[in-house]
Amino acid sequence: MIVLDTHALVWWANGDESQLSPAALKAISAHTGDGEIAISSITAWEIAMLVERGRLALTMSVSQWLNTVNQITQIRFIPIDNRIAVDSTQLPGEFHKDPADRMIVATSRGLSAPLITADRKILDYPHVKSIW
């Protein structure tokens, strides 16, 4: 199992694989066969906010786009349950305050799964395994 950060999901699902690193592509490819690709539900909120603010354009509504992504067999959206919510506030060491990033990192840590991300703040955080 791997977890995709919001930007990695958008790039991969939209076929913009040139944005992904070779290591990220390899990890995603390895999990599109019989693996599992986890997505934090906060990613749906982030995508909706990006579209609302004009920072992301989709060819369909956000709901349609998320439903289409959810139909990919290997994709599993992980709800933000009480454990993830609390864990996101108690991450070890120093981590920035962005609540969405904290939820995604807490999801990855809770699943003991590497996180595919290009986010330098997450890549520099030693308490989550990340791939880029």
Secondary structure, 3 states (H helix, E strand, C coil): CEEECHHHHHHHHCCCHHHCCHHHHHHHHHHCCCCCEEEECHHHHHHHHHHHCCCCCCCCCHHHHHHHHHCCCCEEEECCCHHHHHHHHCCCCCCCCCHHHHHHHHHHHHHCCCEECCCHHHHCCCCCCEEC
